[in-house]
Amino acid sequence: MITGTIVNYYFHCKTQMWLHYHKINLEDNSEDVRIGKVLHEISETKVDEVSFEGIKVDKITKDYVVEVKKSDSDIEAGKWQLLYYLYILKQKGVEKKGRLEVFEKNKQDKKRFVIELTEENEMKLLEILDDIEKILRSDTPLKPKFEGKCRKCAYYEYCFL
């Protein structure tokens, strides 16, 4: 099953996406993953997760589906994750806007981005979901491409050592 995390990883790293989907989870030892979990637990940023069909949305308000991220390092991945949630909800007859809330490192302010599931975004999302399914059906992960962000990744040793 495709989840919002899978859509996020598609933009972040397709190797990580494949490994995560196939239950090769190395994130339990990741400091960044722990920070993200703590962010969801502290009172000022408390989120009221809503789960349905294997999907966990950080918060749903009267007007918005809210996704919370600990940094602005990969806004594009967060945007498409949120668009995926909006698409799934639309299939259920619930149409809302999305709000991506990003907590910047070393700052107390947060950035907010309003995201809408336009017809153009929906068509692009369907292409992305099709590509995700093709990659996930593969017997092996895509060969990783080294980027600077890889050094902090929980899968770094798996991919490069």
N, C-alpha and C positions, 0 to 999 in steps of 0.2 A: 504494500500500500504506500502510495506517495503521501508524504506529510509536508508540513510547512518547513520543517528542518531539512528535508531532502531538497526542496526547492531552493532554500537558502544555500545549501552546500553546492548546488548546481552552479551557482554564480561564484561561490567562494573557491571551491576546488572539486572537480568532478571525481578525482580519485577518492577523496574523503567521502564524497556522496556515496559512491559505490561501496566502500568499506563499511560505512555506517549502516547502509541499507541491508547489507549481508551480515550484520551483527558482529562485525569486527570492530569492537568499540574500545578505543584507547583513550577516551576522553575522561574517564574516571580519575586519571592521574594529572589532568591538566589544571594548572592554576587559573587560566583564563575562564575555563568552564566553571570552576568553583566560584570565581568572582561573579559570573553571570547568575549563578544560583543564589548567592547571597543577596545580590541586587533585588531579586524577586522577593526576598524575605524581609528586608529592612522596612521599617514602618513608613517612612516618607515615600518610598517608591512601591509600596505594597500593591501587588496586582492580584486580581481576583480571577484566576485562570478559569476558563470555560472549556470543557472538553466535549467533543462529539466526534464520532466515527474515527477515532485515533488521532484527532487533531486537537492541539491545545492552543487556544487563543489566550493571550495575556489578560485581556479585559474587553468586555462589550458594554458600551454605554448606550444611551438613547439614540445617539447620532453616529457613533463611531465603533469600529473594531480597532482596538489599541494593541500595538506590538511594542515592547520595550526592549531596547538594546543598550549594552553597557558602553559602547563606543561608536564613533562614526567612521570606523575603519572600513566598513563595507556596506554603505548605504544602499547600493544597488541590490545586494542580496536581500537585505531587510525589506526593501520596497517590493520585490517580487514575492517574497514570502507572504507579505501582507496582501498583495493582490490575489494570491492563491486562496487565502482565507476568505476574501471578499467574493471570489468566484464560487467557492464551495457553498457559502451562505446564500448566494444568489440562486444556486441550484435548488436550495431549500425554500425559496420564496422570500428571503430576507435580504433586502438591499440597503447597504450602509456605506458610508465613506470609511476610509482607513486613516488612522493617525499613528505615525511612527514616532516614538519618543526615544531620543538618544541622550544618554548621560555622558557628558564629555569627561575625560580624565582630568583630574586636578581642578575641576570646576564644580560649582554647586548648581549652575544653570543646566537646563536641558533644552535641546533643540526639538522642535515638533514639526513634522512634515505631514501635510494632508495628502492622502493618496486616494485616487478615484479609479474605479474599474470602468474605464471607457471601452467603447467597442474595439478601438485599436489595441488597447492593452489586453483585452480578453482574447483577441485573435493571436497576438504574440504569445500570450500565456499558453494557449492551446498548442502552439508550435513547440514551446519550451517543454511542456508536459510530454509531448510525443518524443522529443529528443531524450528526456530523462528516462522514459520507459525503454527506449532502445539501449541506452547505456547500462541500465540496471539489469537487462536481460543477458548481457554479455557474461561469459564465464569468468572473465578476469577484469580487474579494474584497469582504467586507462593508465598509461604510464605517466607518473607525476612530472610536472614541469616545475623546476625550482624557481621560487620567487622569494623576495625578502620576508614576506609574511610566513613562509614555511618554517622558519627557525622557531617560532612560537607555537607552532601547531602540535597538537597531541599525537599526530601521526608522523611527525618528522623522522623519528628513528626508523619506523616501518618503511618509509619511502626512500630515505637517503643514506641510511647507515647499514 
